[in-house]
Amino acid sequence: MVELKRDPIKYIRDKAKAKYEKASSCEICGVKIKLDFHHYFTLAPLYHKWIKEKQQLRPEHYTDEYLIIWRDEFIDDNWQELYNDTVTLCHDHHLKLHSIYGRNPPLHTAKKQMRWVEIQREKQHGMV
């Protein structure tokens, strides 16, 4: 196996983040400082699932050159998860979400995370 200069996720994140559309305030509390961009479908598990589905990708293909090609295909295949299934949170709410769902939340928790954000917003605005 060829040694990569960087973690594959970093190649994808570097390219993908140019198109991220972070809101100007936290979706939950409305704070406008220290904002984080959160993917409900966390990039690392999403990438590993995608690689597993692409069984023709063998370890000897794990080179920087191949990764550049895969990166664009991965982004195209996962556009919804990378750009639409996202939320802007203040740093505090982002940390709280990850304290509940983990550092790299499993993909099957995405809908639960979305619901958690919705519930927190409703509580914040006295709607519950």
C-alpha positions in Angstrom: 0.0 0.0 0.0 1.3 3.5 -0.9 1.7 5.9 2.0 -0.5 8.9 1.7 0.8 12.4 2.5 -2.5 13.3 4.2 -5.6 11.7 5.7 -8.1 11.0 2.8 -10.8 12.9 4.7 -8.7 16.1 4.7 -8.6 16.0 0.8 -12.4 15.8 0.7 -13.0 18.4 3.4 -10.6 20.9 1.8 -12.4 20.7 -1.5 -16.0 20.5 -0.1 -15.8 23.3 2.4 -15.4 25.9 -0.3 -19.1 25.4 -1.0 -20.3 25.3 2.6 -23.0 27.8 3.4 -22.7 28.6 7.1 -25.6 30.7 8.4 -25.0 33.9 10.3 -26.5 32.6 13.5 -27.0 29.5 15.6 -30.0 27.5 14.5 -30.9 26.9 18.1 -30.3 30.1 20.1 -29.6 32.7 17.4 -26.1 33.6 18.7 -24.0 35.2 16.0 -20.4 34.4 17.3 -18.3 31.3 17.5 -20.3 29.5 14.9 -19.6 25.9 13.7 -20.8 24.1 10.6 -22.3 20.7 11.5 -22.9 17.7 9.1 -25.7 15.5 10.3 -24.0 12.8 8.2 -20.5 13.0 9.6 -17.8 13.0 6.8 -15.6 10.2 8.1 -18.3 7.5 8.5 -19.9 8.7 5.2 -16.6 8.4 3.4 -15.9 4.9 4.8 -19.4 3.7 3.8 -18.8 5.1 0.3 -15.4 3.4 0.0 -16.9 0.1 1.1 -19.7 0.4 -1.5 -17.0 1.0 -4.1 -15.5 -2.4 -3.8 -13.3 -2.0 -6.9 -11.1 0.4 -4.9 -8.2 -1.7 -3.7 -5.5 -0.7 -1.2 -2.9 -0.4 -3.9 -5.1 2.4 -5.4 -4.9 4.5 -2.2 -2.6 7.1 -3.6 -2.8 10.9 -3.5 -3.5 10.9 -7.3 -6.4 8.5 -7.0 -7.7 10.3 -4.0 -8.1 13.5 -6.0 -10.2 11.6 -8.5 -12.3 9.9 -5.8 -12.8 13.2 -3.9 -14.8 14.7 -6.8 -16.8 11.5 -7.2 -17.5 11.3 -3.5 -18.7 14.9 -3.4 -21.0 14.3 -6.3 -22.4 11.1 -4.9 -22.9 12.7 -1.4 -24.0 16.2 -2.3 -27.2 16.1 -0.2 -25.4 14.9 2.9 -22.4 17.3 2.5 -24.3 20.5 1.7 -28.0 20.2 2.5 -28.1 17.9 5.6 -26.2 20.4 7.6 -26.8 23.1 10.3 -25.0 26.1 11.7 -24.7 25.9 15.5 -22.9 28.0 18.1 -19.8 26.3 19.5 -21.6 25.5 22.8 -24.6 23.8 21.1 -22.2 22.0 18.7 -20.2 20.6 21.6 -23.5 19.6 23.4 -24.7 17.7 20.3 -21.4 15.8 20.0 -21.5 15.0 23.7 -24.8 13.2 23.1 -24.0 11.6 19.7 -20.2 11.2 19.8 -17.3 12.7 18.0 -18.1 10.9 14.7 -21.8 10.1 15.1 -23.0 7.0 13.3 -24.8 7.8 10.1 -28.0 6.2 11.4 -28.3 9.0 14.0 -28.6 11.8 11.5 -32.4 12.1 11.8 -32.1 12.0 15.6 -29.6 14.8 15.5 -31.9 16.9 13.3 -34.8 16.3 15.7 -32.5 17.2 18.7 -31.7 20.5 17.1 -35.4 21.1 16.4 -36.3 20.3 20.1 -33.6 22.5 21.4 -34.7 25.4 19.2 -38.3 24.9 20.4 -37.2 24.9 24.0 -35.1 28.0 23.5 -38.0 29.9 22.0 -40.5 28.6 24.6 -42.4 26.5 22.1 -42.4 23.3 24.1 
